């Protein structure tokens, strides 16, 4: 056996075993991971999820973080397994946040979710510290209440968190500027009480840059204090046996995360972690944020994406696992059927807006209707532009909408919308008017347009393949007309001044000049040929180099699988097709949602061939949005490559 083939077989096994041992849990049969979903890869919350906080109550986990100017503010995410997350509520509607500035980089920061004295609380900063309260994370949430300060405590700052001690006593972990780090107890009314514990010595010499986003946990009688560096990274840890201002009673333990050893890691500088916590099996975990940027391939524009990290202990010293591209063994928790986090399909059949949508301004949050035309959303700009958007989560997709607009002037536009955090770079694919009705695609100075011969109701599709965007239109959503060569969107995706105003890219719908109706929004259209290299989770497979011939192949004789998240399969497609290069015969399996508890929808036999060839299988009763798993047969290694998957009507 040549050295390359031997390493390709043994390295994934060694990595998996070392990860399992690092968590001090029993290692499952490693060969099963090639046939079942026992691992995950980061980020588990792709797209813009800055300053994450995490709360565990029983078997449920809740996440919140900084919203900035996106409203409704403070979305609450729920999970049962720490890997799959869904939005279950939004704490603060724009109508109840009249004092909040909705300019980029402003809005609401922090979003610290906690539970004490029998209630759920969200503490956030927006011109001071505020809180909302609820009996359930799903809401309803109370009106906001401002937290009172005093001369001894001082300014309450931003990016604070809440620590609840073993006896149930809560403390606010206060951060203001670079050199002020403090603790103070909270009373049953949610307000500060007792004396402030001053820890300003922690960053008196700027040892930790900003020492921001501090969180705390407790273990074996030690209190652990975790300050982050700044937005570029860095995470540190200190400990003490008593909550005291006396610096001599505290020990600085240094960096929290282990050094990166994986040369391909794209999320290299995680920080702003949630307080580490322990599961029933004894393992410890945390989540943390990071920008994606490696060797000049800059995706910082997507914002700070959130990853899940095992935490190990060397005696009473905690370590966060170093970021890695390799699969990590999942927490020993049940999967509850929540899909992987992706942009959500919406056919606008409900009278209440889906919780995954947000607005970039308060005005936009009032300029839409789900009842003016049943089964459509109407965007109603008064002057300028209005929009309805979600957080972009992927590097590969085909976004589709059906829009109805009788464009009557050069200001009339409606279609698909992409914008970065500071809203200085905008992508628009729209039906509009420019010396006649046109279909237009714009990004920076690039502009493509064709006459609209399709009518007032048109289908629009924007395909993303890494940094390249291609635009199409159609009269029926099946036969597509290209608007020309792809446009390079690297300027949208890269870091902009002030870190893109601290927020990431949004994708969705817009209208200008006059009202427009939209019948649907799909971000990952399964009717389009979706690249296999766009997978969100995997085991035992590898990507070929990017380019027109990019594909995915398995690396060992044990099989392997990959998953495309959030694919909209449509309304009962008749078949599923894969484009494959098979050096040997075999059989691919296509599953919905999971490889054990999901549904096997197709077995696709393959024949030995040279070059790419399409194979298909008939389907029954498949519809809606799903995570799509492609499983390789055992007994092959680097002999079968998958290029695309597509659902056919």
N, C-alpha and C positions, 0 to 999 in steps of 0.2 A: 504494500500500500504506500503511495507517495505521501510525503510529509504534509502537503496541503490537505489531502483528503483525511488523513489521520487527525490533524488539528481541527478540521471542520466538524468532526464527530465528537471529539473529546472535550473541546473548550466549552460548548454550551452546558455540558454535564457538570464540569468542574465549577463553572460560575454559579449554576443553580445550587449545587451542594454547598458552596461557600456562603451563599446568601442565606440558605436555610440554617446553616450552623451559626451564622452571625446572629440569628434571631433566637437561638437556643430552643428550637422546636424540632419535633421529629420530622425527618426528611421523608416526604412521600416518594413512592416509586417514580424516579425521574423520567422513565420512559412514558409514563401516563401523561406527562405535560405536553407531549407531542400530539396527543389525541383528545385532551380535555383542557379546559380553561382554568388552570391553577395558578396563573401568573398574570401580571399586568406590566405595562410600561408607562412611564411618565411623559407628559403631564396627565393627571386624571381629571383635571379641570382645565382643558385647553382654552385658549383665548384669554381675554382680559378679566382676571380675577385677582386684583391687587389686595395686599394687606390682609391675608386670610386669618380669620379666627375660627375656632372649632369648639363645639360643645358636645359632650356625650351625656345623654340621659337614658339610662337603661340600655336597650338594644338599638337606640337611634342616635344618629349623629347629625349635627346641624352646622352649617357653614355660613358665615357672612363676612363682608369685608368693605373696603372703601368703594363707594358708588361714584364719587365725583359728580359730574353734571348729568349723568344718566338718570332719568326718572321714569316710572316711580322708583323712589330711592330704597336702598337696602333690601335686595332680594335675599330670601332665606333658602338655602339649598338643604336637601335632606338626603341621607344615605343610610343603608343598613350594613354595607360592607366596606365603606371608605374608598371604593373604587368607582362606583356608579352613583351619580348625583342628579337630582331634579329640583327645580324651583317649586316651592310650595306656597310661598307668600311674598308679598312686598310690603315692607313695614310702613312706609311713609309716602302717600300720594303727593303730587306736586301742589295740590290745593291746600294741603296742611303744612306746607313748607314755604310759606310766602316770603320769609326772610332769607331763604337760601339763594345764593347767587348761582345761576345756571350757565355761567361762562365756562369754557374748557379750563381745566385745572382747578376750578372752584367746586361748588356743590358740597357734598357730604363725604367726609373722610372717616375712616376707622371701622365702624360697624362691628363693635365687640359684642357678640352674642353670649349670654350667660344665663344661669339659673340659680336662684337663691331665694330663701324665704317663701318657697312655694310658688314662685312665678318665674316666667321667662322675661328677660330684660335685654334690650339693645341699647348700648351706650355709643354715642357718635359725636363727632366734632363738626360744628358748622357755626363759626362765630361764638365759640364757647362749647362746653360739654352739655349734651342733652341725653335724655333717655325716653324710650317708649317701653310699654309693659304689656304682657299678654298672659293668658292662661294656657295657651298653646302656641307653638312656633308657626302654625298655620294661620294664626290671627283669630279674630281681629285684634289689632294693636291699638293701644291708647294713643291719644294725642301726645305730642312731644312735650316734655317737661325739662326746663333748664336746670342744670346742676349748679348749686350755689357754691361759691368759693369764699375765701376770707384772706386777710393779709398774711396769716401764717402759712397757709397752703400756697397761695399765689395763683398765677395763671394756670388753668388746667390743661392748656395745650391741646395736643392732637395725638392720634394713634395710640391712645391709652388701651388698656385691657383690664379685665376683672379677674382676680384670683380669689378662689373660695377655699379657705383652710379646711382641715379635717373636721373641725367642729362646726362647720357650716357658716363661719363668719366671712363675709366678703370684703375685699379690699379693691380699691381702684389703684392700678399701677399707672402712675401719672408721668407723662413725658411732655416737656415744654422746651422747645429749642434744643441746643446741643448740650447744655451743661446742667439741665435740671431733670433729675430722675427721683421720683418720690412715691411713697405709699400712704394710703389713708383708708381707714375703715368706712364702710357704707352701712347706713341704718336701714330699717325696714321700709322707710319711705323712699329709698334709693338715693338719698342725699348723703354727703360726706359727714362723718362724725368722728369723735375722738381726736387725738393729736396726730399731726402729720409725721411720718417717718422719712427723714431727709436722707437721700442717697446721692446727693449732688456730687460727691467725691468720685462716683463711678466713672464719669467722663470729664472730670475737671481739666484733664490735659488732652482732651479729645482723643483718648486712646481708641475709641470705637467709632470714630467719625461723628455720626449723629447719635449713636446709641438709641435708636428709635424703635418703635414698635415693641417695647419690652413686654414679655409674658413670664408667668411663673408657674411652677409645679412643685410638688412635695413628694419625697420618697425617703424612707428609712430615717425619718426625723430631720432631714436636710431640706431647706428651702432652696430652690434653684431659680435663678434670675437670668433670663435670656434676652439681651439687647441685640438688635440688628445694627449693622454698620450704616449703610445708606442705600439708596435705590439701586446702586451698582452691585451690591452684594456684601457679604460678610455677616457672620452670625457667631455670637460669643456666649459664654456661660460663666456665671459666678454662683457660689453657694454659701450658705450660712446655717447654723443650727438654731438661730433665733431671729425674729424680725426686729432688727435694730438699726439705728443710724450709725453705729460704731463701725467704722471701716475695718478695724482690726479683727472683727468677728466674721468678716467675709473673706472668702478665698477666690481669687481669679483663676479659672480653669482654662482659659484660652479659647481657641476656636471650637465651635460645636461640631461642624461637619468634618468628616475624614477628607483627606486630600483626594482630588480627582486623579484617577489612574486610567480611565477609559479615554483614549485619544479622540473618539468621535462624539463625545458629549456636547450637546448643543445648549443645554441649560446648565451652565457651568458655575454660577454664583448664586445659589439659593440663599434666601434669608427671610426675615420677617415671618418666622415660623409661628405656628400655634403652640400653645403649651403642650409639651409631650404628655401622653396619657397611656395607661396600661389596660390591656384587654384581659379577659378571663384566663387565657392560656399563658399569661405571664409576659407576652411580647409587648413592647412599647412602640409607639408611632407618633409621627407629627406630620403636618403639612407645611409647605413653604413655597414662596414665590420665586420666579426667576424670569429674566428676559431670554429670548432665544436668539443667539448670535454666535456664529463660529466660523472662523477662517473666511471672513468677508461675506458670508451668506447671512445677511442681516434680516431677521424677522422681528426686531424689537417693536415694530409698529403694531404687532398684535397685542402688545401689552404684557403685563406680568402674569405669567401662567403658573398654575398651582400644581405642585407635585406632592406625592405621598412618599414618606421616607420611614423605613424601620429605624428604631433607636436602640442601641445596645449600651450596656453598662459595663465598665471596667471598675469593679468595686462600686464606689459611689460617684463615679465620673461618667456622665452621659456622652455618647457619640452619635451623631446623625450619619446614616450611610452616605457615602460619597455619591453624587449624581452618576448615573450610568445609563447607557443605551440598552443594556441587557435586561431581559425579563426578570422581574422580582416576584418572589412567592407572595401571593395575596394574603392579607390577614385571614385568620381562621374565623370567618364570619359567613353567615348564609347570604347568598345572592337573592335579592328580593324582587327581581324582575325589572328594576330600573335600568333603562338603556344607558349606554355610554353617552357622556355629555357631548352634544352636537347641536348645531342650528336646527330648529324644529320646523317641520312642515306645518302649514296652516291653510285650511280651506275656508276659513272665516264663516263657519256654520253656527258658531255660538254668538250669543248676544253680549258676552263679556270677553274682553281682550285676553288672549293667552298670556300667562305670566312671563313667558320668555321674551316678550317684546319690551323695548324701552324707547324713550324719546331723548333727543339731544337738547331740547328746550322745553320749558313749561308750556309755552304757547302751542307747540306741536301736540302736547298731550290732550288738548281739547279740540283739535282740528281733524277729527275722524269720526266715522259712524259705522257701526256694525248692523244697524237696523234700517237705514235708508233704503237698502237694496239687499234682500235676503240672500245669504250665501256669498256676499261680496263685502269688502271693506272699502269705504269711500274716504279718501283723503281730501280735505277741504282747505286748501291754502287761502288765506285772505290776501296778503301781499307776500311776495317772496316765495319761499319753499317750505313745504311741510314733509314729514317723513315718518316712517315706522320701521324700526331696525332691531336686529339682534347682534350679539357678540359673535364675530367671525371666529370659527374654531378649527379650520382646516386649510391645508395648502393645495388640495385638489378637490374640485367639486364642479357641478353644473347647476347654477342657480336659474330657476325658471319661474316666470309669472305670466298671467294672462290679464291684460289691462284693456280697459274701455275708455277711450278719450277721443272726442271729436275736436282735435286741435284747431283753434281758430285764429291764433296769433303767434308771433315769434316768442312770446313769453310762456306759451302753453307747452308743458312737458310732463310726462309721467312714465315711470318705469323702475328699473333696478338701480340701487344706490349703494355705493361703497365709500366710506370716508374714514380717514385716520383720526386719531384722538384729538388733535388740535383743529381738525376740519379744514386744514390748509390744502390737502390733496384729496380730490374727489373723483370718483369714477361714476359715470352715468351712462346707462343704456336705456334709451327712451323712444317713445313715439311722440312726435311733436310737429312743429311747423317752422319751415325755413324756406321761403319762396315756394310754398307748396308743402303738403304733408310728407314728412320724412321719418325714417328710422335712423337714429343717430347714436353713435358710441363715442364718448369723450373721456380722455384722461390726460391731464396737463395740456400740452400743446397738440397732442395727437387727437385727430378727429376722423371718424369714418361715418359716412352717411349714404343711404340709398333712398330712392323714392318709395313712399308707402303706397303700394298697390294692393294691400291686404285688407284695408278697411279700418273702421274705428276700433274694432276689437282685434287685438294682435297678441301673439305669444312672443315673449322675449326670453333669450337664454344667454347667460354670461358664464363661460367656462373658465375656470382657473386651473392652470397646470404650473405649479410653483409660482414664480413671479410673472408668468405670462397669462394675459387675459384675452379671450376671443369672444366675439359677439355674434349672435344669430337672431333671426326673427322667423316667424311662421304664422300661417293662417289656421293651422289645426293642431299644433304642438307635436307633430310627428315628422313632417318634412321641413327641414330647416334651411334657411338662406343665410350664407355667411356675409358679414359686413367687412370682410377683408382680413389682412394679416394680423396675427396677434400683436398686442401692445405690451411692452415691458412695464410692469407695475412695481419695480424695485423701489421707486421713489415713494410709493405708498407704504411699502412694507418695512422700510428701514427706520432707524431712530431719527426723530426730528428734534428741533430745539425744545428744551425743557422736558425731554423724554416724552414727546408727543402729548404734552399736557397731562402726563401721568396715566393716561387711559389708552385703550387699544382700539383696533379697527372694528367698525360696525358695518353690517350688511343688511339690506332690506329693500324697502320701497320708498318712492318719493313722488310728489306732484308739485308742479309750479304753475302759476298763472290762472288755473281753473281747476275745479274738482275733477277727480278721476276715480274710477272703480277698479278694484283688483279682485279677481276670482280666486286666486291662490298664491301662495309663495312656497317654493320648494328650493332648498339649498343643495341637496345632493340627489339629483334626479336620476333614478335608476333606469329610466328610458334612454339615458345617454351612456356611452361607453366610459365607465369609471375606471381610472387607472388603478391597478393593484398596488402600485407603490405608494398609494395614498392611505395605507392601512393605519389604524389607530392602536391596535394591539396585535401581538404575534407571539409565536414560539416555534423555534426550529426552522425559521426561514430567513432569507436575506434578500435585500434589494440588489438588482443590477445597477450599474451607474445610470444616473439620470440622462434623459435624452429620448428621442422618438422610439427607441427600442427598449426602454426601461421595462423591467418585469420583476417578478418575485419567484424565487425557487426555494425548495427545502434543502437543508444542509446535511441531513443524516438519513440513515435507512429507517429511522423510527417514525417518519412521516413529518408532521408539522402543520401549522395553520396560520392564517392571518384573518383579521377582521376589519371590514370597512364599516365605520359607524354611521348611523343615521341615514341610511339609504331609503329614499322614497320609492317603493316598488310599483306604485300606481294602483289602479283599480283592477285587480285580478289579471295580471299579465299572463299570457299564454305559455311563455317559455322563458328560460334563462340561458344566456349565451356567455361563453368564456373564450377569450383568444389565448391560445396556448402554443408553446413550442415544446413538443414532446419528443425526446430522444428514444423513449421506450413507451410501450403501451401502459395503460393504467386507468385509474378512475378517480376523479375529483368528487368530493361531496360538498354540497352547498347547504348551509344551515341558517336558520333564523334565530338570532338572539343568544344562543348558547350551544355548546357542543354536547351537553348532557340534558339540560332541562328545556332546551329549545326544540325547534322543529326541523327535521331533515326534509328538505323540499326537492332535492335533486341529486341523483348520482349520474355523473357525466362520464361515459366511457371515452377514452382517448386512444388514438392510434399513433404508432410511430410515424413521424413526419420530419421534414426539413423545413425550417422557417415557421412563421406564425400561421396558425390555422384556427378557424372558429368551430366550436362544438356547442351543441345546445341540448336542452332537455325540456320536455313539456312540464307544465306546472298545473296544480289545482289549488284553488282557494288561497291564493297569496295576495295580500294587499296591505297598504299602509307603510309606515316608516319602521324600519328594523335595522339592527346591527347584523350585517351579513358576514358569515364565517365561511371561508374556503379551506377545506381540509385536504392535505396531500395524502396519497396512499403510502403505507409503510412499504419498505423494500426498495425505495428509490431514493437517490440522493443527487441533487443537482441535475436530474435528468428531465424534470418537468418544470417549465417556467410559465407563469400566468401573467398576461399583459393587461387585460381588461375584463370586466364583468358587466353585463347589460341585461336588463329585463325587457322582453319583447311582447308587444300587444298582438 
